[in-house]
Structure formats: structure tokens, C-alpha cells
Amino acid sequence: MKEYLKIVKQPMPNHVERPFMQALGYTAKEHGFKGPFARTRFLWYRTIDHWLQVLARIMPLNGIRVKLQRMRGVKIARDVHIGPMVTFDDVYPYFVSIGRGVAISGNNFILTHTKPMVYHSEVSEAYIAPVIIEKNAWLAISVDVMPGVTIGEGSIIASGSVVTKSIPPLVFAAGAPAEVKKDLAPKLKKNYTEDEFQRILAKRKAEYGF
């Protein structure tokens, strides 16, 4: 899907279920498709994106999974492992950024938008926001990541966790919602020079107070 939105958190309209052709026209316009055959072009690109996602989920080799997700627009650095059955946002994959050395184990959902029905508009926000998984982070099996979350460098998220808010660097987090359970910095220090390590700790303190 083409990038037409600035990659920052922004409101979205709540979802309204419409007849197919009406919904197609509305959604094509919402995704920045204009001019002749806008609905047809949108449907074509949306279909291609859908099948790239399906193939990426079931392919047996990591390299192919990474390449297919990059083709969708997911920003993936070098040396990243993506396990089977990983789903990156179906509609706004280009809002996902993954740093070097990240491991996403499998059966994970990485979401960048939420559009509740109009019925729930007063109790649940409709918005889109980027997800950033910083380098060397590790998402274990069945971790789900919600829109707007940053997972800090080197952090581990335990199996089955639901990450609803940003996680500091160099920590172990678990739960639904995920919370910091342990400081991993002392054991991960060996991976950094002293200057690099102190820079990460200073950033963690400034941004998370941890």
C-alpha cells in the first residue's frame, strides 16, 4: 500500500459498515487514491498486499518472510528474524519500523491502527500510530503489540504478552498489559562499549524514569 500519511499518531474516522461498492469508494479515497479508476487501483493494490501478507505468514524460510514484508512496506533492518504466522498491520504496514537484530518469534500481531465502530466512538479512540521495535529486541511467541508502542533496544517481551504502552530499553516485560518485571542491563552490558551502555541508560532514565 502506498505511503500517503505522515508517520505520526493521528486520529482516524470510526468504522461504518457499508455496502461493498460504497465501502470500496470510501476506503479508496481514505487511502489517497484519486482520479480515474481509483476504486479499481485501490482494490488491486489492496489485494496484492493481502496475498503478500498471507505468503509471508506461511513461508518456511526467514529470508523470504522478511523480503515479502519489506515488499508490503514494513521497514526492516538487517539481521532480523521473523518467525511463522507473524502479522504486520493489514492496512498500514509502513507504520512499522524494525531495528537491526530484532527477533519476532512467531504467531505475533503488530498493529498500527484501531478503528472501532461508531457505536463505541465515545469510549474507544480511533487512531493510527507508528510501532517501533528497536534493535536487538526479542518478542517471544504470541506477543501482540498495539499501535503507538516503542519496544526499547535489547528488551525481551515474554510469551503471550500484550504490549499496550512503550517498553524501556534493556528490560524484561511480561503480562497483559505488559509491565517491566526485571532490569536486564547488568547482563546485557557486555554487548556494548562503556560509552554506548551509558548512553542507553541515560536515554532510558530521561524517557522512562527507569
HELIX and SHEET records of a PDB file:
HELIX    1   1 PHE A   20  GLU A   30  1                                  11    
HELIX    2   2 ALA A   38  ILE A   58  1                                  21    
HELIX    3   3 ASN A   62  ARG A   72  1                                  11    
HELIX    4   4 PRO A   93  PHE A   95  5                                   3    
HELIX    5   5 VAL A  118  HIS A  120  5                                   3    
HELIX    6   6 ALA A  185  LEU A  188  1                                   4    
HELIX    7   7 LYS A  189  ASN A  191  5                                   3    
HELIX    8   8 GLU A  194  TYR A  208  1                                  15    
SHEET    1   A 3 GLN A  10  PRO A  11  0                                        
SHEET    2   A 3 TYR A 127  ILE A 128 -1                                        
SHEET    3   A 3 HIS A 113  THR A 114 -1                                        
SHEET    1   B 4 LYS A  75  ILE A  76  0                                        
SHEET    2   B 4 VAL A  96  ILE A  98  1                                        
SHEET    3   B 4 VAL A 131  ILE A 133  1                                        
SHEET    4   B 4 THR A 150  ILE A 151  1                                        
SHEET    1   C 6 HIS A  81  ILE A  82  0                                        
SHEET    2   C 6 ALA A 103  ILE A 104  1                                        
SHEET    3   C 6 TRP A 138  LEU A 139  1                                        
SHEET    4   C 6 ILE A 156  ILE A 157  1                                        
SHEET    5   C 6 VAL A 171  GLY A 175  1                                        
SHEET    6   C 6 ALA A 178  ASP A 183 -1                                        
SHEET    1   D 4 THR A  87  PHE A  88  0                                        
SHEET    2   D 4 PHE A 109  ILE A 110  1                                        
SHEET    3   D 4 ASP A 144  VAL A 145  1                                        
SHEET    4   D 4 VAL A 162  VAL A 163  1                                        
END                                                                             
